[in-house]
Amino acid sequence: MFTNIHKEPGEFDIEILKDLVSQGYSGDELIKQFKIQSKNIKKAVNTMLKEADAIVAGVKPAANFEDIFNPDD
C-alpha cells in the first residue's frame, strides 16, 4: 500500500557516508562498511513498509503512545 513512498536508490548515500567518515573509516574499509550499511538501510525500510501495510490492512495493530514510551519498562 505504501510502496509508492520508497526513497530512490542512493537517497541515503550521503548520510551513510557522513556517518562512516565521522567514525573514521576511509579507503577500502569505508567502501566495505558503506556496502554493509546501505544493505541494512534497505532491509530496514522494506521491513517498515511491510509493517505499515499490515497495519493499514488491519492485520497488525498499530502501536500507541504507551506501547512506545511505557514508563514501566
C-alpha positions as a printed NumPy array, in Angstrom:
array([[ 0.   ,  0.   ,  0.   ],
       [ 2.8  ,  2.462,  0.846],
       [ 5.207,  1.143, -1.781],
       [ 4.995,  4.421, -3.693],
       [ 6.794,  6.253, -0.863],
       [10.039,  4.325, -1.325],
       [13.099,  6.523, -1.438],
       [15.035,  6.43 , -4.659],
       [18.096,  4.182, -4.675],
       [21.015,  6.068, -3.201],
       [18.949,  8.668, -1.366],
       [20.581,  7.733,  1.944],
       [24.092,  7.522,  0.485],
       [25.305, 10.928,  1.662],
       [24.029, 10.344,  5.207],
       [25.665,  6.913,  5.337],
       [28.969,  8.287,  4.048],
       [28.949, 11.204,  6.506],
       [28.353,  8.814,  9.386],
       [31.061,  6.389,  8.315],
       [33.622,  9.137,  7.734],
       [32.811, 10.596, 11.169],
       [33.538,  7.143, 12.592],
       [36.984,  7.277, 10.999],
       [36.525,  4.903,  8.068],
       [38.456,  5.522,  4.866],
       [39.727,  3.68 ,  1.817],
       [38.707,  0.072,  1.3  ],
       [37.215, -0.205,  4.795],
       [34.948,  2.785,  4.039],
       [33.724,  1.052,  0.884],
       [33.151, -2.217,  2.737],
       [31.222, -0.53 ,  5.553],
       [29.229,  1.568,  3.072],
       [28.024, -1.573,  1.304],
       [27.021, -3.137,  4.629],
       [25.18 , -0.045,  5.859],
       [23.414,  0.505,  2.524],
       [22.131, -3.058,  2.61 ],
       [20.981, -2.65 ,  6.231],
       [19.106,  0.569,  5.423],
       [17.296, -1.076,  2.519],
       [16.257, -4.004,  4.721],
       [15.022, -1.659,  7.467],
       [12.978,  0.462,  5.068],
       [11.405, -2.62 ,  3.486],
       [10.536, -4.004,  6.923],
       [ 8.913, -0.712,  7.965],
       [ 6.902, -0.542,  4.742],
       [ 5.65 , -4.114,  5.164],
       [ 4.672, -3.356,  8.761],
       [ 2.845, -0.184,  7.69 ],
       [ 0.957, -2.13 ,  5.025],
       [-0.046, -4.746,  7.624],
       [-1.31 , -2.032,  9.986],
       [-3.325, -0.344,  7.231],
       [-4.772, -3.706,  6.169],
       [-5.834, -4.392,  9.759],
       [-3.602, -7.46 , 10.022],
       [-1.404, -5.91 , 12.705],
       [-2.425, -3.43 , 15.395],
       [-0.788, -0.022, 15.421],
       [ 1.363,  0.917, 18.4  ],
       [ 0.07 ,  3.585, 20.749],
       [ 1.938,  6.027, 22.967],
       [ 2.108,  3.609, 25.895],
       [ 3.469,  0.826, 23.678],
       [ 6.362,  3.019, 22.653],
       [ 7.044,  5.05 , 25.781],
       [ 5.884,  2.729, 28.541],
       [ 7.454,  4.019, 31.771],
       [ 7.158,  0.551, 33.341],
       [ 9.836, -0.933, 31.071]])
